[in-house]
């Protein structure tokens, strides 16, 4: 069994992301390293609230854009809880950035979108 830690980035401060923060924390082999939002203050507030209830030893960093998060070398996988209508773009961007991707359901608006992703 590998001792490698999966380093997650959360691409949005959607409320559902709080549940996956906790799930990542409880795995024992993963950490959230960064949370991205369109507003750095909003992502910092999300981090502060999640750290208060389910802390990581090192608090994740805040990013003020989704692109900034995808460019980071300390992110192996990205959780994308964005609304379905805009998710496709960010799933594709994350994959093109070399990140593993986990997204909410439904995965896409149409079967064609899902196939493209």
Secondary structure as GFF3:
##gff-version 3
##sequence-region A 1 117
A	DSSP	beta_strand	6	11	.	.	.	ID=ss1
A	DSSP	alpha_helix	16	27	.	.	.	ID=ss2
A	DSSP	beta_strand	30	36	.	.	.	ID=ss3
A	DSSP	alpha_helix	40	53	.	.	.	ID=ss4
A	DSSP	beta_strand	61	63	.	.	.	ID=ss5
A	DSSP	alpha_helix	66	70	.	.	.	ID=ss6
A	DSSP	beta_strand	77	80	.	.	.	ID=ss7
A	DSSP	alpha_helix	84	96	.	.	.	ID=ss8
A	DSSP	beta_strand	100	103	.	.	.	ID=ss9
A	DSSP	alpha_helix	111	116	.	.	.	ID=ss10
###
